[in-house]
């Protein structure tokens, strides 16, 4: 008996699945994948061998997580978003260089976004739906567009922060120091 759920129409080859994780129909988790506890893997997902998902990660429907992607705790991956891991893809090219991607704690990646391989998505950042992310995203950054550009800062709770530089406070009570290049929580 296992401590996680796999739908009868899913295929889970990995033994490295955390407690209370749920894997839904028509999803495939390969043997080498490591998935933390409390995760939810939606329908029609594919998790490749060299993937690490932290605890409490939500992978919505229709997502493929390719080799070289590491997702930290509490990340939300919106429906049909896309990771890439090869910067020079060619058919039947088996000698490609794996472009590793890191999605930091608490980040949100919106539906139908594309994440270029080899970048880091910062902690508690938020990527708007349909964005094409071609470079690193700072912690707490709100980015969207094609290519995605920083359009503001967001709190841990997900609310957009005031656009002013200096000290700002979210409606939830958390305080931040913001500037043109970074945002950091101060309480």
C-alpha positions in Angstrom: 0.0 0.0 0.0 1.4 3.4 -0.9 0.8 6.8 0.7 0.0 8.5 -2.6 -2.8 8.2 -5.2 -2.4 7.2 -8.8 -5.5 7.2 -11.0 -6.1 3.8 -12.6 -5.6 5.4 -16.0 -2.3 7.0 -15.1 1.2 5.4 -15.4 3.6 6.0 -12.5 7.0 4.2 -12.9 8.7 6.2 -10.1 8.9 5.0 -6.5 10.0 8.4 -5.4 6.6 9.9 -4.8 5.8 11.8 -1.5 2.9 11.2 0.8 -0.5 12.6 -0.2 0.5 13.3 -3.8 -2.2 12.7 -6.4 -1.5 11.7 -10.0 -4.6 11.9 -12.3 -5.7 10.1 -15.4 -3.6 9.9 -18.6 -0.5 11.2 -16.9 2.9 9.5 -17.1 5.6 9.8 -14.4 8.9 8.2 -15.5 11.0 6.0 -13.2 13.7 8.6 -12.3 11.3 11.4 -11.4 11.3 12.7 -7.8 8.0 14.2 -6.6 7.5 15.6 -3.1 4.5 15.2 -0.7 1.2 16.9 -1.2 1.6 17.5 -4.9 -1.2 17.4 -7.5 -0.4 16.2 -11.0 -3.3 16.9 -13.3 -4.6 15.0 -16.3 -2.5 14.5 -19.4 0.8 15.4 -17.8 4.3 13.9 -18.5 7.1 14.0 -15.9 10.4 12.9 -17.3 13.3 11.0 -15.5 15.6 13.9 -14.4 12.9 16.0 -12.8 12.5 17.1 -9.2 9.3 18.5 -7.8 9.2 19.8 -4.3 6.4 19.6 -1.8 2.9 21.0 -2.4 3.5 21.6 -6.1 0.5 22.0 -8.4 1.0 20.8 -12.0 -2.3 21.6 -13.9 -3.5 19.6 -16.9 -1.5 19.2 -20.1 2.0 20.0 -18.8 5.2 18.2 -19.7 8.1 18.6 -17.3 11.3 17.7 -19.1 14.6 16.5 -17.9 16.6 19.2 -16.1 13.7 21.0 -14.6 13.7 21.5 -10.8 10.6 22.9 -9.1 10.8 24.0 -5.5 8.0 23.8 -2.8 4.7 25.5 -3.2 4.9 26.3 -7.0 1.8 26.6 -9.2 2.2 25.6 -12.8 -0.8 26.7 -14.8 -2.6 24.6 -17.5 -0.7 23.9 -20.6 2.4 25.9 -19.7 5.5 24.7 -21.5 9.1 24.0 -20.3 11.9 23.7 -22.9 15.3 22.1 -22.2 17.2 22.3 -25.4 18.3 25.6 -26.9 19.2 24.2 -30.3 16.6 21.4 -31.0 17.0 19.2 -34.0 15.2 16.0 -34.9 17.1 12.9 -33.8 19.9 15.0 -32.2 20.8 12.9 -29.2 23.9 14.9 -28.2 22.1 18.0 -27.1 23.2 20.0 -24.1 20.6 19.9 -21.4 19.5 23.5 -20.4 18.5 23.2 -16.7 15.7 25.3 -15.3 14.9 26.2 -11.7 11.5 27.3 -10.5 12.0 28.7 -7.0 9.7 28.4 -4.0 6.2 29.8 -4.2 6.4 30.9 -7.9 3.3 30.9 -10.2 3.6 30.2 -13.9 0.4 31.2 -15.8 -1.5 29.1 -18.2 0.0 28.7 -21.7 3.3 30.3 -20.7 6.5 29.2 -22.3 9.7 28.9 -20.2 13.0 28.9 -22.1 15.5 26.3 -20.8 18.4 27.3 -18.7 16.7 30.1 -16.6 15.7 30.6 -13.0 12.2 31.7 -12.0 12.5 33.6 -8.7 10.7 32.9 -5.4 7.1 34.1 -5.2 7.3 35.6 -8.7 4.2 35.5 -10.9 4.3 34.9 -14.7 1.2 36.1 -16.5 -0.8 33.7 -18.8 0.6 33.3 -22.3 3.9 34.8 -21.5 7.2 33.8 -23.2 10.0 33.9 -20.6 13.4 34.2 -22.1 15.5 35.3 -19.2 15.8 34.9 -15.4 12.9 36.3 -13.3 13.7 38.0 -10.0 12.1 37.1 -6.7 8.6 38.6 -6.3 8.6 39.9 -9.9 5.3 40.2 -11.9 6.2 39.5 -15.5 4.1 39.0 -18.6 4.1 39.5 -22.4 6.2 38.2 -25.3 8.9 38.4 -24.4 8.0 38.7 -20.8 9.1 41.9 -19.0 8.8 42.9 -15.4 5.6 44.9 -14.9 5.7 45.2 -11.1 6.2 43.3 -7.9 4.0 40.8 -6.1 3.6 39.7 -2.4 4.0 36.2 -1.1 0.1 36.2 -1.0 0.0 37.0 -4.8 -1.3 40.6 -4.5 0.4 43.2 -6.7 2.5 45.7 -4.7 2.6 49.5 -5.1 4.8 50.6 -8.0 6.7 53.1 -5.8 10.4 52.4 -4.9 11.3 52.1 -1.3 9.3 50.5 1.5 5.8 49.3 0.5 3.2 47.3 2.5 0.8 44.7 1.0 -2.8 44.7 2.1 -2.0 41.4 3.9 0.4 43.3 6.2 3.8 42.1 4.8 6.3 44.8 4.2 8.8 45.0 1.3 11.7 47.1 0.1 11.4 47.6 -3.7 13.6 49.1 -6.4 14.0 48.9 -10.1 15.9 45.6 -10.0 14.7 43.7 -6.9 12.1 43.3 -4.2 12.7 41.8 -0.8 10.5 41.1 2.2 11.5 43.0 5.3 9.1 41.4 7.8 
